[in-house]
Amino acid sequence: MTQVTIQVGGMSCQGCVKGVTTALQAVPGVQAVNVTLTPGAATVDFDPQRTDAAALRQAVEAAGFDAA
């Protein structure tokens, strides 16, 4: 299992947190997700055999937020 923290921009409420959480949980190989509004960040535990940090950032961006 690998853990990565992604800086997430554009979140302004708990609905945003839920949207980012849902988007990340939908990525195959993701085991756990913790998204915080302040600071805007998502910590993700994932199986590196099934996905990678770039795919996680793409999922955040597809949900309408900035990911770094």
N, C-alpha and C positions, 0 to 999 in steps of 0.2 A: 504494500500500500504506500502511496506517495501523497504528500500534503502540499498544497500550494495556496498562497493567499493572493487574491486578485483585488486590486484597487478598483472600486466601482464608482463611477461618477453619474450624476443625474438623478439619484434617489432623493426623494423629499418626504416620504411617508412610509408607514408600515405596509401599505399596499405595494409600494415599489419593492420593499424587502421581500414580500411574498412572491412577486413576479420574478425576481432574480432567483430566489430559492427554487421555485418551480422549474424555471428554465434549466438550472444546473442539475437538478434531480433527474431531469429527462435525458441527460447525456448518459449513454451506456458506459458502465464501469464506475460511475460515481457511487460512493458508499455513504458519505456524510457531507452535509452542507451546513455552514453557519454563516449567515449574512447579518451584518450590523449596519445600522443607518449612520451612526457616528462612531468612528469614522466610516465612510462608505467602503466596506470591504467584504469579501466573501472568502472564507476559508473552506477548502474542499479537499476531502480525502477521496482518492480515486485509484483504480487499478491501472498502472501504466501500460499494461498489455492491451487495454481496451480503449484508452483515450489519452489525451495529453493536455497540457496547459493551454496550448493554442486553441484547441477545440472548446475548452471551457470558456475562454475569452470570447470566442465566436458566439457561443450560446448566450452570454450576457449581452453582447452587442445586438444579436438577433431579437432579444427581448426589449430593445430600445434604450439601452444604457451604454455608457462608456466603460471600457475595460482596459486596464493597464497592468 
